[in-house]
Amino acid sequence: MPISLWVTVGLVAFLALPLLVSLVVARILGTIGRQVSELYEMEAWSSTPPTRALEDAGDEQPQEVATKRRAVIRLR
């Protein structure tokens, strides 16, 4: 093969290889970024208090429950 063909192949490989490597790295970083954003989204959902807890927060004392005994047992 002539030397000019080898130079052309080397030049193409020199330019194409970094391009392919950068595309692979960009894909990996994109996947990591997507997973991190999903974690932040799930954290927002998991850290909010349930709506029942917000409704119960207004009740300072639990309701009394009458039993067959004379004494009234208070739920805690």
C-alpha positions as CSV (number, residue, x, y, z in Angstrom):
1,M,0.0,0.0,0.0
2,P,1.2,3.5,-0.7
3,I,2.3,5.7,2.1
4,S,-0.4,8.3,1.3
5,L,-3.0,5.7,2.1
6,W,-1.4,4.8,5.4
7,V,-1.3,8.5,6.3
8,T,-5.0,8.9,5.4
9,V,-5.9,5.8,7.5
10,G,-3.9,7.1,10.4
11,L,-5.4,10.6,10.1
12,V,-9.0,9.2,10.0
13,A,-8.3,7.0,13.0
14,F,-6.7,9.9,14.9
15,L,-9.8,12.0,14.3
16,A,-12.5,9.3,14.7
17,L,-11.2,7.6,17.8
18,P,-11.5,10.6,20.1
19,L,-14.9,11.3,18.7
20,L,-16.2,7.8,19.5
21,V,-14.6,7.9,23.0
22,S,-16.3,11.3,23.7
23,L,-19.7,10.0,22.5
24,V,-19.4,6.9,24.8
25,V,-18.4,9.1,27.8
26,A,-21.3,11.5,27.0
27,R,-23.7,8.6,27.0
28,I,-22.4,7.3,30.4
29,L,-22.6,10.8,31.9
30,G,-26.1,11.3,30.5
31,T,-27.2,8.0,32.1
32,I,-25.7,9.0,35.5
33,G,-27.4,12.4,35.3
34,R,-30.8,10.9,34.5
35,Q,-30.5,8.5,37.4
36,V,-29.5,11.3,39.8
37,S,-32.5,13.4,38.7
38,E,-34.8,10.4,39.3
39,L,-33.3,10.0,42.8
40,Y,-34.0,13.6,43.6
41,E,-37.5,13.3,42.3
42,M,-38.1,10.1,44.4
43,E,-36.6,11.8,47.4
44,A,-39.1,14.6,47.2
45,W,-42.0,12.1,47.1
46,S,-40.6,10.0,49.9
47,S,-39.8,12.8,52.3
48,T,-43.2,14.5,52.3
49,P,-45.4,13.6,55.2
50,P,-48.6,11.6,54.4
51,T,-51.8,13.6,54.1
52,R,-53.2,11.7,57.1
53,A,-50.4,12.9,59.2
54,L,-51.1,16.4,58.3
55,E,-54.8,16.0,59.2
56,D,-53.9,14.3,62.5
57,A,-51.5,17.1,63.4
58,G,-54.3,19.4,64.5
59,D,-55.6,16.9,67.1
60,E,-53.7,17.5,70.3
61,Q,-55.3,14.8,72.3
62,P,-56.3,11.4,71.0
63,Q,-60.0,10.5,71.1
64,E,-61.2,8.5,74.1
65,V,-62.4,5.0,73.6
66,A,-65.0,3.5,75.9
67,T,-64.6,-0.1,76.9
68,K,-66.7,-2.6,78.9
69,R,-64.7,-1.6,82.0
70,R,-65.5,1.5,83.9
71,A,-62.3,3.2,83.2
72,V,-61.8,4.9,79.9
73,I,-58.7,4.0,78.0
74,R,-56.9,6.7,76.1
75,L,-55.2,5.7,72.8
76,R,-51.6,6.8,72.5
